[in-house]
Amino acid sequence: MKKILLDTNFLMLSAQFRVDIFLEIERICNFNYKLYVLDKTIEELKNIIETQKGKHKDAAKVALQLLKLEKVNVIKTSSKKNTDDIILDYGKKDHLVATQDKDLKRKLVNQGCKVIILKQKKILAIINDKGFV
């Protein structure tokens, strides 16, 4: 069973580009998987709701609702590291990571992790160090 870790900006794609990320993940993943999110990612979404306005605030609200609706598993963290560094650690443990963060994506791919990205603002794809899977 593969584990797919969802990043904050990836979760906000549903509202920003009207993409059903959960249906798309199901479409591209022809293997058994479970979806996970860090507790710090949930904190980031709540922080966006409290501190930002407009489309980012709305996208964060939608992301939190989708996490509950899809019953995504939450990973409790006790690390003082920032969210991206924790995600990098999980990327080393044979997790797939879903993100749109360019720097994080590059670091993950360089360490051999498969990454789920949004392509052409409408479909998801899996990439690794050799390109699209």
N, C-alpha and C positions, 0 to 999 in steps of 0.2 A: 504494500500500500504506500503510494507516494504521498508526500505532504506538500501542499501548495500554500506558501505564505503570501498573504495579500498586503501590499504597502498602501499607505494613506492615499497618495495621488492616484493609484490604480483604482481604489474603491470609488473615488470621486468621478471616474470616467462615465459611469452610468448616467449621471445627471448632466455632465458637461457635453457628452456626445450622443446621448440617447442610445447607448449600447448596453445590451443585457449581458454583462460580463459573466454571469453564472451560466447562461445558456451557451455562450461562446467558449467558456472553459470546458464545458461538457462536450462541445463539438470537436475541439482540438485535442482533447486528452483521451486517447483510446487505451487507457489503463485505469486501474482503481486508484482513487485519490481521496484525500480529505482536505478540506479548506481550513486554514488557520489564519489568525490575526493576532498581533501582539497587543497586550494591554496598553502599551505605549502608543500604538496606532490609534486606539480608541480615544486615549487622552488627547492626541493631536487633533482628531476630528472634533472633539468637544471644544478644544481651544479655538479652532477655526470658527465654530458656531458662535462662541462668546466674543471673539475679537474682530471678526471680519463681517463685511456686509455683502449683499448682492449675491451673485452667482456662486461664489466660493462657499458662502454660508449655506445656501440652499443645497449645493452639492454635498457638503458634509452632513447635512441633515438626512438626505436621501441615503448616503452611505451607511449611516448608523442604523437607519430603518432596514436596509437590505441585510445588514449583518444579523439582525434579530430574525428577520423573516427567513433567511437561508440557514439559520442556526449554525453559523460559523464558529468553530472552536476557538477559544481565547487562550493564548499562551501567557501565563503570568511570568513577569520578569522581575528580578530583584537587582539587576545590574544598574550601575550608574551611567553606563555608556549611553550615547545617543541612539535613537531608533535605527538609523542606517547601519551603525556598527553592529548592533545586535542582529539585524537582518543579514549582514555579511557573515556573522558567525553561523547563523542557521543555514546559509547558502553552502557552507562547507560540510554540512551534515546531510548532503544528498537531498535537500529540499529543492523544489522549484520555487522561484520567487516571481510574483507578478508585480511589476513596477513600470512606471514611465520616467522615473528619475534617471537622467542620462549618466551622471557620475556613478550612481549606485549600480546601474545596469552594466556599465563598462567594468567596474570592479568585480561584480559577480561573474560575468562571462570570463574575465581573465583568470578567475580562480576555478573555472571549470563548472560553474553552476548553470543550469538551464533557466532561462528567464522568459516569462510570458509578457508580451508587449502588445500594445494596440498599433495596428497597421492601417494606414489610409483612413484613420479616424472612424473605422467601422467594423473591423474584424480583428480578432486576436491571433497571435502567432507565437510559437515557441522558438527561441534562438539559443544557440550555444556558441562556443568559441569558433566553430566552423561555419556559422551562419544559421539560416533557418532550418529547423528540424523537420 
